[in-house]
């Protein structure tokens, strides 16, 4: 049975790199030139500030998915905040069924309980999850473009 929980970096970091490599290979547009190298110092600083969420999906204690998000000030509306996902990943064998939906809904519930009312989830054009976002009631609000200079 899958278990969804909120975790802290000290338990998450030692286990996440194998999944993060898979995630990077699927979604990073230039994963050959740009190598995965998480800045754990910044993540730890954000966690210490109370600005980082780490939600996990585990199968018999094995990490099989994660959803990380940052609490950021809304610079267009002084005093308000948004929660923006940083990364979302579910290992391929767990993508059938409702594991992804349950992970996102668990994150939503926790974030809402903390008093936040807005969650932004970014997807990639390499591996879009637009249909899932539509089913969960999300509205597409921004399109991003990237150019290497």
N, CA and C atoms as a LAMMPS dump frame, in Angstrom:
ITEM: TIMESTEP
0
ITEM: NUMBER OF ATOMS
447
ITEM: BOX BOUNDS ff ff ff
-5.0000000000000000e+02 5.0000000000000000e+02
-5.0000000000000000e+02 5.0000000000000000e+02
-5.0000000000000000e+02 5.0000000000000000e+02
ITEM: ATOMS id mol type element x y z
1 1 1 N 0.848 -1.189 0
2 1 2 C 0 0 0
3 1 3 C 0.887 1.243 0
4 2 1 N 0.516 2.2 -0.824
5 2 2 C 1.29 3.429 -0.906
6 2 3 C 0.968 4.342 0.261
7 3 1 N 2.005 5.033 0.731
8 3 2 C 1.866 5.953 1.859
9 3 3 C 2.319 7.337 1.404
10 4 1 N 1.508 8.332 1.707
11 4 2 C 1.801 9.717 1.359
12 4 3 C 2.081 10.464 2.648
13 5 1 N 3.17 11.251 2.657
14 5 2 C 3.511 11.964 3.884
15 5 3 C 4.339 13.202 3.577
16 6 1 N 4.376 14.093 4.551
17 6 2 C 5.254 15.248 4.473
18 6 3 C 6.537 14.865 5.187
19 7 1 N 7.656 15.206 4.58
20 7 2 C 8.951 14.842 5.147
21 7 3 C 9.867 16.053 5.209
22 8 1 N 11.01 15.828 5.827
23 8 2 C 12.043 16.846 5.899
24 8 3 C 13.261 16.367 5.123
25 9 1 N 14.121 17.293 4.764
26 9 2 C 15.256 16.981 3.906
27 9 3 C 16.181 15.918 4.481
28 10 1 N 16.331 15.851 5.795
29 10 2 C 17.273 14.888 6.364
30 10 3 C 16.899 13.443 6.053
31 11 1 N 15.615 13.159 5.856
32 11 2 C 15.211 11.805 5.461
33 11 3 C 15.063 11.684 3.944
34 12 1 N 14.81 12.781 3.284
35 12 2 C 14.54 12.798 1.849
36 12 3 C 15.818 12.749 1.006
37 13 1 N 16.811 13.559 1.347
38 13 2 C 18.023 13.693 0.532
39 13 3 C 18.733 12.363 0.286
40 14 1 N 18.953 11.539 1.316
41 14 2 C 19.706 10.304 1.06
42 14 3 C 19.033 9.355 0.074
43 15 1 N 17.728 9.49 -0.11
44 15 2 C 17.005 8.552 -0.959
45 15 3 C 16.587 9.108 -2.313
46 16 1 N 16.636 10.404 -2.493
47 16 2 C 15.992 11.013 -3.651
48 16 3 C 16.827 10.991 -4.93
49 17 1 N 18.123 10.882 -4.845
50 17 2 C 18.941 11.071 -6.042
51 17 3 C 18.645 10.082 -7.169
52 18 1 N 18.367 8.839 -6.852
53 18 2 C 18.053 7.863 -7.905
54 18 3 C 16.8 8.287 -8.674
55 19 1 N 15.764 8.691 -7.938
56 19 2 C 14.542 9.157 -8.609
57 19 3 C 14.774 10.482 -9.32
58 20 1 N 15.538 11.364 -8.699
59 20 2 C 15.792 12.676 -9.302
60 20 3 C 16.525 12.539 -10.637
61 21 1 N 17.408 11.564 -10.747
62 21 2 C 18.096 11.321 -12.022
63 21 3 C 17.089 10.909 -13.098
64 22 1 N 16.138 10.061 -12.73
65 22 2 C 15.103 9.654 -13.685
66 22 3 C 14.249 10.852 -14.083
67 23 1 N 13.883 11.657 -13.109
68 23 2 C 13.092 12.863 -13.334
69 23 3 C 13.833 13.786 -14.298
70 24 1 N 15.09 14.046 -14.009
71 24 2 C 15.927 14.949 -14.813
72 24 3 C 15.984 14.472 -16.267
73 25 1 N 16.167 13.174 -16.453
74 25 2 C 16.259 12.611 -17.806
75 25 3 C 14.951 12.81 -18.578
76 26 1 N 13.83 12.811 -17.877
77 26 2 C 12.531 12.95 -18.536
78 26 3 C 12.148 14.387 -18.848
79 27 1 N 12.55 15.332 -18.004
80 27 2 C 11.995 16.678 -18.138
81 27 3 C 13 17.78 -18.452
82 28 1 N 14.269 17.572 -18.21
83 28 2 C 15.245 18.621 -18.472
84 28 3 C 15.51 18.704 -19.971
85 29 1 N 15.261 19.858 -20.554
86 29 2 C 15.388 20.03 -22.003
87 29 3 C 16.815 19.799 -22.488
88 30 1 N 17.791 20.176 -21.705
89 30 2 C 19.187 20.026 -22.113
90 30 3 C 19.928 19.224 -21.048
91 31 1 N 19.474 17.99 -20.805
92 31 2 C 20.04 17.202 -19.706
93 31 3 C 21.43 16.657 -20.004
94 32 1 N 21.925 16.845 -21.215
95 32 2 C 23.297 16.418 -21.512
96 32 3 C 24.273 17.522 -21.105
97 33 1 N 23.985 18.758 -21.461
98 33 2 C 24.875 19.87 -21.128
99 33 3 C 24.694 20.326 -19.68
100 34 1 N 23.457 20.279 -19.189
101 34 2 C 23.166 20.734 -17.828
102 34 3 C 22.96 19.5 -16.965
103 35 1 N 23.877 19.282 -16.046
104 35 2 C 23.834 18.088 -15.195
105 35 3 C 23.055 18.361 -13.912
106 36 1 N 22.389 17.348 -13.431
107 36 2 C 21.669 17.438 -12.163
108 36 3 C 22.681 17.594 -11.033
109 37 1 N 22.51 18.641 -10.245
110 37 2 C 23.39 18.917 -9.119
111 37 3 C 22.622 19.789 -8.127
112 38 1 N 21.69 19.2 -7.374
113 38 2 C 20.852 20.001 -6.473
114 38 3 C 21.674 20.819 -5.478
115 39 1 N 21.252 22.033 -5.262
116 39 2 C 21.911 22.896 -4.282
117 39 3 C 21.265 22.643 -2.919
118 40 1 N 21.723 21.598 -2.24
119 40 2 C 21.116 21.197 -0.972
120 40 3 C 21.252 22.273 0.086
121 41 1 N 22.284 23.121 0.004
122 41 2 C 22.437 24.204 0.984
123 41 3 C 21.268 25.181 0.889
124 42 1 N 20.871 25.522 -0.336
125 42 2 C 19.735 26.436 -0.503
126 42 3 C 18.44 25.748 -0.07
127 43 1 N 18.271 24.496 -0.452
128 43 2 C 17.085 23.762 -0.004
129 43 3 C 17.001 23.741 1.524
130 44 1 N 18.121 23.476 2.187
131 44 2 C 18.14 23.433 3.654
132 44 3 C 17.83 24.797 4.245
133 45 1 N 18.336 25.845 3.621
134 45 2 C 18.042 27.203 4.077
135 45 3 C 16.554 27.514 3.941
136 46 1 N 15.969 27.132 2.807
137 46 2 C 14.533 27.347 2.605
138 46 3 C 13.714 26.557 3.622
139 47 1 N 14.129 25.323 3.894
140 47 2 C 13.421 24.52 4.888
141 47 3 C 13.51 25.175 6.262
142 48 1 N 14.679 25.663 6.604
143 48 2 C 14.879 26.322 7.908
144 48 3 C 13.989 27.566 8.037
145 49 1 N 13.773 28.264 6.919
146 49 2 C 12.921 29.456 6.893
147 49 3 C 11.434 29.104 6.901
148 50 1 N 11.116 27.826 6.752
149 50 2 C 9.717 27.41 6.661
150 50 3 C 9.122 27.65 5.289
151 51 1 N 9.963 27.714 4.255
152 51 2 C 9.502 28.031 2.904
153 51 3 C 9.548 26.849 1.945
154 52 1 N 9.78 25.649 2.466
155 52 2 C 9.892 24.476 1.609
156 52 3 C 8.962 23.382 2.09
157 53 1 N 8.264 22.805 1.138
158 53 2 C 7.455 21.612 1.395
159 53 3 C 8.088 20.43 0.672
160 54 1 N 8.126 19.289 1.333
161 54 2 C 8.54 18.037 0.708
162 54 3 C 7.469 17.004 1.028
163 55 1 N 6.792 16.535 -0.009
164 55 2 C 5.78 15.496 0.133
165 55 3 C 6.277 14.268 -0.616
166 56 1 N 6.048 13.106 -0.044
167 56 2 C 6.564 11.893 -0.672
168 56 3 C 5.484 10.833 -0.826
169 57 1 N 5.77 9.935 -1.741
170 57 2 C 4.967 8.733 -1.935
171 57 3 C 5.926 7.568 -1.734
172 58 1 N 5.576 6.669 -0.815
173 58 2 C 6.436 5.532 -0.507
174 58 3 C 5.645 4.238 -0.658
175 59 1 N 6.346 3.24 -1.144
176 59 2 C 5.807 1.895 -1.246
177 59 3 C 6.641 1.027 -0.315
178 60 1 N 6.047 0.633 0.802
179 60 2 C 6.776 -0.159 1.802
180 60 3 C 8.087 0.529 2.175
181 61 1 N 8.014 1.8 2.478
182 61 2 C 9.134 2.664 2.875
183 61 3 C 10.096 3.025 1.753
184 62 1 N 9.927 2.483 0.553
185 62 2 C 10.778 2.849 -0.581
186 62 3 C 10.213 4.101 -1.237
187 63 1 N 11.044 5.106 -1.412
188 63 2 C 10.628 6.338 -2.062
189 63 3 C 10.346 6.07 -3.535
190 64 1 N 9.096 6.346 -3.961
191 64 2 C 8.718 6.117 -5.362
192 64 3 C 8.194 7.391 -6.024
193 65 1 N 8.038 8.463 -5.245
194 65 2 C 7.559 9.712 -5.819
195 65 3 C 7.74 10.856 -4.853
196 66 1 N 7.743 12.067 -5.417
197 66 2 C 7.879 13.252 -4.571
198 66 3 C 7.216 14.457 -5.22
199 67 1 N 6.885 15.392 -4.375
200 67 2 C 6.314 16.674 -4.782
201 67 3 C 6.936 17.707 -3.863
202 68 1 N 7.76 18.587 -4.405
203 68 2 C 8.355 19.637 -3.588
204 68 3 C 7.785 20.98 -4.026
205 69 1 N 7.658 21.888 -3.082
206 69 2 C 7.069 23.189 -3.38
207 69 3 C 7.691 24.257 -2.49
208 70 1 N 7.645 25.472 -2.984
209 70 2 C 8.21 26.617 -2.276
210 70 3 C 7.117 27.636 -1.971
211 71 1 N 7.177 28.199 -0.792
212 71 2 C 6.284 29.303 -0.433
213 71 3 C 7 30.582 -0.836
214 72 1 N 6.385 31.342 -1.743
215 72 2 C 7.025 32.552 -2.264
216 72 3 C 6.101 33.751 -2.113
217 73 1 N 6.689 34.92 -1.846
218 73 2 C 5.847 36.117 -1.777
219 73 3 C 5.31 36.466 -3.152
220 74 1 N 4.082 36.937 -3.183
221 74 2 C 3.484 37.419 -4.424
222 74 3 C 3.909 38.876 -4.574
223 75 1 N 4.881 39.119 -5.409
224 75 2 C 5.434 40.467 -5.553
225 75 3 C 4.451 41.452 -6.167
226 76 1 N 3.345 40.95 -6.7
227 76 2 C 2.327 41.815 -7.295
228 76 3 C 1.202 42.117 -6.32
229 77 1 N 1.259 41.515 -5.133
230 77 2 C 0.223 41.724 -4.128
231 77 3 C 0.867 41.628 -2.748
232 78 1 N 1.374 42.754 -2.288
233 78 2 C 2.139 42.825 -1.036
234 78 3 C 1.41 42.121 0.108
235 79 1 N 2.17 41.288 0.807
236 79 2 C 1.621 40.596 1.968
237 79 3 C 0.969 39.26 1.65
238 80 1 N 0.859 38.913 0.362
239 80 2 C 0.265 37.62 0.023
240 80 3 C 1.347 36.677 -0.502
241 81 1 N 1.042 35.412 -0.433
242 81 2 C 1.999 34.383 -0.819
243 81 3 C 1.344 33.38 -1.756
244 82 1 N 2.189 32.715 -2.52
245 82 2 C 1.759 31.61 -3.362
246 82 3 C 2.652 30.419 -3.039
247 83 1 N 2.141 29.245 -3.3
248 83 2 C 2.962 28.055 -3.188
249 83 3 C 3.172 27.555 -4.619
250 84 1 N 4.452 27.426 -4.989
251 84 2 C 4.814 27.003 -6.348
252 84 3 C 5.572 25.693 -6.269
253 85 1 N 5.137 24.725 -7.065
254 85 2 C 5.878 23.467 -7.017
255 85 3 C 7.267 23.66 -7.601
256 86 1 N 8.183 22.919 -7.052
257 86 2 C 9.565 22.931 -7.512
258 86 3 C 9.806 21.709 -8.382
259 87 1 N 9.317 20.568 -7.925
260 87 2 C 9.504 19.318 -8.674
261 87 3 C 8.373 18.364 -8.322
262 88 1 N 7.987 17.585 -9.307
263 88 2 C 6.997 16.533 -9.081
264 88 3 C 7.427 15.339 -9.914
265 89 1 N 7.44 14.174 -9.297
266 89 2 C 7.869 12.986 -10.014
267 89 3 C 7.28 11.748 -9.36
268 90 1 N 6.879 10.827 -10.198
269 90 2 C 6.403 9.523 -9.755
270 90 3 C 7.062 8.492 -10.661
271 91 1 N 7.737 7.516 -10.065
272 91 2 C 8.42 6.49 -10.842
273 91 3 C 7.425 5.798 -11.772
274 92 1 N 7.878 5.452 -12.984
275 92 2 C 6.992 4.934 -14.033
276 92 3 C 6.092 3.775 -13.602
277 93 1 N 6.582 2.793 -12.851
278 93 2 C 5.684 1.687 -12.481
279 93 3 C 4.478 2.123 -11.632
280 94 1 N 4.521 3.324 -11.069
281 94 2 C 3.451 3.797 -10.182
282 94 3 C 2.529 4.808 -10.862
283 95 1 N 2.722 5.054 -12.132
284 95 2 C 1.929 6.075 -12.823
285 95 3 C 0.557 5.589 -13.256
286 96 1 N 0.335 4.31 -13.253
287 96 2 C -0.998 3.802 -13.571
288 96 3 C -1.838 3.9 -12.307
289 97 1 N -3.112 4.102 -12.467
290 97 2 C -3.967 4.226 -11.293
291 97 3 C -3.989 5.655 -10.779
292 98 1 N -4.101 5.789 -9.476
293 98 2 C -4.332 7.108 -8.883
294 98 3 C -3.202 7.595 -7.988
295 99 1 N -2.025 6.997 -8.063
296 99 2 C -0.925 7.396 -7.176
297 99 3 C -0.554 8.867 -7.362
298 100 1 N -0.482 9.326 -8.614
299 100 2 C -0.138 10.725 -8.876
300 100 3 C -1.206 11.682 -8.369
301 101 1 N -2.457 11.323 -8.601
302 101 2 C -3.572 12.14 -8.117
303 101 3 C -3.525 12.221 -6.594
304 102 1 N -3.308 11.093 -5.945
305 102 2 C -3.279 11.078 -4.478
306 102 3 C -2.107 11.884 -3.926
307 103 1 N -0.96 11.835 -4.592
308 103 2 C 0.189 12.625 -4.151
309 103 3 C -0.124 14.116 -4.236
310 104 1 N -0.685 14.539 -5.357
311 104 2 C -1.029 15.958 -5.518
312 104 3 C -2.108 16.36 -4.529
313 105 1 N -3.146 15.561 -4.367
314 105 2 C -4.225 15.895 -3.432
315 105 3 C -3.71 15.94 -1.993
316 106 1 N -2.791 15.041 -1.637
317 106 2 C -2.201 15.079 -0.302
318 106 3 C -1.456 16.402 -0.101
319 107 1 N -0.651 16.799 -1.1
320 107 2 C 0.07 18.075 -1.021
321 107 3 C -0.911 19.236 -0.907
322 108 1 N -1.95 19.23 -1.73
323 108 2 C -2.955 20.294 -1.67
324 108 3 C -3.555 20.402 -0.272
325 109 1 N -3.945 19.27 0.305
326 109 2 C -4.569 19.272 1.633
327 109 3 C -3.634 19.857 2.691
328 110 1 N -2.384 19.451 2.671
329 110 2 C -1.416 19.948 3.652
330 110 3 C -1.177 21.448 3.485
331 111 1 N -1.028 21.873 2.241
332 111 2 C -0.782 23.286 1.95
333 111 3 C -1.983 24.131 2.37
334 112 1 N -3.185 23.636 2.096
335 112 2 C -4.407 24.354 2.486
336 112 3 C -4.53 24.431 4.008
337 113 1 N -4.201 23.333 4.696
338 113 2 C -4.254 23.328 6.166
339 113 3 C -3.303 24.363 6.759
340 114 1 N -2.228 24.658 6.046
341 114 2 C -1.276 25.673 6.515
342 114 3 C -1.738 27.087 6.195
343 115 1 N -2.915 27.228 5.593
344 115 2 C -3.487 28.549 5.353
345 115 3 C -3.221 29.141 3.983
346 116 1 N -2.638 28.374 3.091
347 116 2 C -2.371 28.886 1.741
348 116 3 C -3.552 28.574 0.833
349 117 1 N -3.806 29.487 -0.093
350 117 2 C -4.975 29.313 -0.952
351 117 3 C -4.638 29.169 -2.43
352 118 1 N -3.363 29.287 -2.784
353 118 2 C -2.989 29.184 -4.188
354 118 3 C -1.807 28.242 -4.343
355 119 1 N -1.952 27.276 -5.247
356 119 2 C -0.872 26.355 -5.575
357 119 3 C -0.672 26.379 -7.08
358 120 1 N 0.555 26.635 -7.494
359 120 2 C 0.909 26.615 -8.908
360 120 3 C 1.743 25.371 -9.168
361 121 1 N 1.378 24.608 -10.188
362 121 2 C 2.123 23.416 -10.562
363 121 3 C 2.636 23.6 -11.984
364 122 1 N 3.946 23.487 -12.127
365 122 2 C 4.592 23.616 -13.432
366 122 3 C 4.74 22.246 -14.065
367 123 1 N 4.531 22.198 -15.359
368 123 2 C 4.767 20.966 -16.095
369 123 3 C 5.733 21.274 -17.227
370 124 1 N 6.261 20.252 -17.822
371 124 2 C 7.209 20.437 -18.908
372 124 3 C 6.589 20 -20.231
373 125 1 N 7.041 20.594 -21.282
374 125 2 C 6.559 20.212 -22.604
375 125 3 C 7.107 18.852 -23.019
376 126 1 N 8.2 18.416 -22.396
377 126 2 C 8.764 17.107 -22.718
378 126 3 C 7.933 15.966 -22.153
379 127 1 N 7.267 16.212 -21.05
380 127 2 C 6.463 15.178 -20.404
381 127 3 C 5.259 15.844 -19.742
382 128 1 N 4.362 16.396 -20.542
383 128 2 C 3.259 17.189 -19.991
384 128 3 C 2.244 16.34 -19.212
385 129 1 N 1.667 16.966 -18.204
386 129 2 C 0.608 16.32 -17.424
387 129 3 C -0.647 17.202 -17.445
388 130 1 N -0.846 17.88 -18.564
389 130 2 C -1.961 18.823 -18.694
390 130 3 C -3.315 18.179 -18.438
391 131 1 N -3.53 16.986 -18.963
392 131 2 C -4.826 16.322 -18.776
393 131 3 C -5.089 16.051 -17.302
394 132 1 N -4.076 15.63 -16.591
395 132 2 C -4.213 15.4 -15.15
396 132 3 C -4.527 16.705 -14.428
397 133 1 N -3.837 17.767 -14.797
398 133 2 C -4.075 19.067 -14.153
399 133 3 C -5.505 19.544 -14.416
400 134 1 N -5.976 19.354 -15.642
401 134 2 C -7.357 19.71 -15.977
402 134 3 C -8.342 18.938 -15.097
403 135 1 N -8.118 17.614 -14.978
404 135 2 C -9.014 16.773 -14.169
405 135 3 C -9.021 17.179 -12.704
406 136 1 N -7.89 17.705 -12.228
407 136 2 C -7.793 18.117 -10.827
408 136 3 C -8.289 19.546 -10.597
409 137 1 N -8.767 20.202 -11.659
410 137 2 C -9.36 21.531 -11.504
411 137 3 C -8.395 22.687 -11.652
412 138 1 N -7.209 22.443 -12.185
413 138 2 C -6.241 23.518 -12.387
414 138 3 C -6.529 24.232 -13.697
415 139 1 N -6.168 25.497 -13.751
416 139 2 C -6.321 26.317 -14.934
417 139 3 C -4.94 26.695 -15.442
418 140 1 N -4.717 26.559 -16.723
419 140 2 C -3.438 26.96 -17.304
420 140 3 C -3.363 28.482 -17.283
421 141 1 N -2.315 29.012 -16.63
422 141 2 C -2.247 30.453 -16.446
423 141 3 C -1.002 31.099 -17.054
424 142 1 N -0.019 30.319 -17.418
425 142 2 C 1.198 30.914 -17.957
426 142 3 C 1.853 29.93 -18.926
427 143 1 N 2.518 30.479 -19.913
428 143 2 C 3.332 29.693 -20.82
429 143 3 C 4.738 30.275 -20.748
430 144 1 N 5.718 29.426 -20.554
431 144 2 C 7.112 29.882 -20.444
432 144 3 C 7.886 29.479 -21.682
433 145 1 N 8.833 30.304 -22.022
434 145 2 C 9.735 30.028 -23.13
435 145 3 C 11.156 30.102 -22.621
436 146 1 N 12.028 29.281 -23.197
437 146 2 C 13.413 29.247 -22.762
438 146 3 C 14.334 29.328 -23.975
439 147 1 N 15.416 30.081 -23.802
440 147 2 C 16.414 30.195 -24.865
441 147 3 C 17.786 30.221 -24.207
442 148 1 N 18.682 29.397 -24.709
443 148 2 C 20.034 29.419 -24.19
444 148 3 C 20.778 30.552 -24.875
445 149 1 N 21.362 31.429 -24.089
446 149 2 C 22.072 32.598 -24.641
447 149 3 C 23.57 32.395 -24.642
